[in-house]
Amino acid sequence: MTTDTAPGPDAEAGAPPRPLPLAGVVVLDLGQIYNGPYCGFLLAMAGAEVIKIEPPGGEHLRRRGTVGGGALPFAMLNSNKRCVTLNLKTEEGRGLLRQLVRRADVLLENFAPGTMDRLGVGFEALREVNPRLVYAQGSGYGLTGPNRDKPAMDLTVQAMTGVMSITGFPDRPPVKAGPALCDFLGGVHLYAALMTALFDRERTGQGRLVEVAMQEAVYPALSSSLGLWYSSGGGVPSRTGNMHGGLAECPYNVYPTSDGHIAIICVGETHWQSLLTAMGREELAAETRFATLKQRVDNMAEVDALVSAFTAGFTRDALHDLLVRHRVPCAPVRDLGEVVADAHMHARGALQWVEHPALGRVVLPHSPLRFEGSAALPIDPNGDIGRDTEAVMGGWLGLSAEELSQLKSRGVF
């Protein structure tokens, strides 16, 4: 395994590196698809020892690797984890989980609410095994409430939260957001919740259950659209396309260039004046219909037409360079190939070329979390199903080779 890595931010040149903040913390990661595994990934890259526990056939996202584009997402979310299989539908498998819990600090899962309880290894049962355990649970709608047991995936939560109703163009049907934002917002909030509980445990000595509902994690992101909804007296706002969700900023849109598109936003008068200077249209600043943000919003179609006529005369990258020189907030609309090759993210080590044992040479992400004084961990690509089962169950729990063989023959691993 080789990686192209960038060093973490040191406190001072030549200073010995500090341990990562979660060094010594043991996490049992029963997460699946995106929500739980991303939380586990953040924990692993912050220094925790993360033991990924899958059923013998592998978790759902790993199985997607046999069709379509499932293999790379699994690799992106499961670096730096030890891979263990455990059949929790067997009493022996549940017994081994309890043994792992005795030595663990955190267990995280995002099964449907009640799944772990039905298996006899939910929070209340595991708290009896280890009172210091932080049990982190992610779900679509939470552990309580009338919608608790409704099936929830990123798509359905996007529909339920209103994300789809505000995405797209006014004259077309609702559209899902491209990224799996509900899963990942839920995963980030789950990380925050369990880290808060770990901090509390340091003061009290007691673990606790923390939970995050994707629906609740997403709601604050609707703020611009909700602002428009409230200001219109409760009327349902139309989809605003690439314009501001609250129709409260102008210019704010995606504009054509001779070979692509560019996103431009002007927040306040300084940006607007800078854009006019770049356009060579400083005289427009004196026109009443463009004099204030409110007036520009009231004349949004005209503003967008003026900006579009200007941008269409440039190539995307040349216009980007020009606007950046004038300090106008803008960015080229890039495709995924350009994003994967982003020189800035590679320079920071946020993206790294990795020799993956199954996928070959691919780009994988590092954690967005940076810790001053600690060197970033090199990316250790995910292993095959159950790669570390014998090492964890034998070396860590102390099971003999004969016991491991017998358990495997009975379908426990």
C-alpha positions, 0 to 999 in steps of 0.5 A: 500500500502506498499513498501520496500524503501531506503532513498534518499541521504541526504546532511548530517546525520540528516539534514532536507530533502529538497523538491524534485526539482519539488515540486509544479510543475503541469503536465498534462500527456496525454502520451500513451504507453511508450514514454510520460508516462515514461517522466511523471513518471520521473517528478512525482518521481522528486516531480511534481504533475502529473495528468494522463489524459486518455480517458474514456476507458483508454489509449492504454497501460492500455488496453493491460493489458487484454492480454499478459503482458501489465498490469505490463508495465503500472504499471511500468510507471504510479506510483505516478500519479493522474488518471483522465479520460476526453473525448477530443472528446467532447467540454465539455471535451476540455473545462475542459482541458483548465481549467486544463491548466490554473493551470498547468505548463506543458502539455505533449503528444505523440499523432501523430503530429497534433492530438491535433491541430485537437481537438482545444487544440494544443499548439497555442490554449493552449498558449492563455489560459496559456502563461506560459505553457510548452507544450512537444510533443514527436513523431516518426519523429518530427512536421516538415519534409517529414516524419512527418505524417508517423505512428511511433512506437518503432519497426518502428523507430528501422527499420527507424533509422538503429538499426535493420540493425546493430542488430543480426548476419552477417549470419542472418536477421536483428533483433529488439533490445530487449528493446523499446529503441526508446520509452524510449530514446525519453521519456528521451529526452522529459524530458530534453527538458521540464525541459530546457524550465521550467528553461528558463521560470523562467528567461523569464516568458514565456512558449514554445513548445518543441518537441522530435523526437524518430528518432533524439534521437536514432541517436547518439546511433549509434556512434560505427556502424557509425564509422565503416561505415565512416571508411569503405568508406561508405560501409554498415557494417555487423551485428556484433553480440555480437562484438563491433559495430564498430569492434574497441575493442577486446576482446569484446564479449559474451563468453561461460561458463560451465553453461551460458555466460559472457560478457567481454570487454577490453578497453586498455592495462591495461584491456588486461594485467589483463585478461591475468593474470587471464587466467594465460597466461601472455606470450601472452602479448609479442606476436606481434599479440596481442601486441596492440589493433589494432593487437588484432582487426586484429586477433579478431577471434583468440583472441576470440577463446583463451578467449572462451577456457578459459571461458568454463572451469568455471561456470559463477559466479565463472568466474565473481568473478575471473575476478572482482578480477583482475579488468577485465570489465565483467558481467554475462549474466543474465535472467530477473528473476535474474535482477528483484531480483538484490540485488544491485538495491533493496539495492539502492531502484531502484527496490522495492517490492510493493503491487499493488492493481490489480497485487498483490506483484510485483517489480516496478522501482523507478526513476533513478534520484537521488537528494541530500538532498531529500528523495525519494518518496515512490512508490504509485501504479497507480490507476484504470481508473479515480480513481482521476477524481472527486477529481481533477475536484471537489476538484481542479477545484471546480465543484459541485457533481451535475456538476460532475454527469451530465458530467459523464452521458454525457460521458465527463469522 
